[in-house]
C-alpha cells in the first residue's frame, strides 16, 4: 500500500515538474486551500462535538461570556 502511495506521489511530482511557473503557483495555491479546508473541517468537527457535549451536560444555554467568567472565577480571577 505504501508503495502505491509513493508511486502516485512520484507521478504527481513528475507532472508538476512539467508545468510552467505560473501553473506551479496555481497548484501551490490549491494545495494551501485544501490544507486550510482540512483544518477548518477539524474545527467544525470539534465545534459539533463541543455543542453536543454541552447539550448532553445541560449547559448549552451558556454564552461565551458566561464560560469566560466561570473559568476566570475558577482560576481565582474574581
C-alpha positions, 0 to 999 in steps of 0.5 A, a space after each residue: 500500500 505504501 508503495 502505491 502511495 509513493 508511486 502516485 506521489 512520484 507521478 504527481 511530482 513528475 507532472 508538476 515538474 512539467 508545468 510552467 511557473 505560473 501553473 506551479 503557483 496555481 497548484 501551490 495555491 490549491 494545495 494551501 486551500 485544501 490544507 486550510 479546508 482540512 483544518 477548518 473541517 477539524 474545527 467544525 468537527 470539534 465545534 459539533 462535538 463541543 455543542 453536543 457535549 454541552 447539550 448532553 451536560 445541560 449547559 448549552 444555554 451558556 454564552 461565551 461570556 458566561 464560560 469566560 467568567 466561570 473559568 476566570 472565577 475558577 482560576 481565582 480571577 474574581 
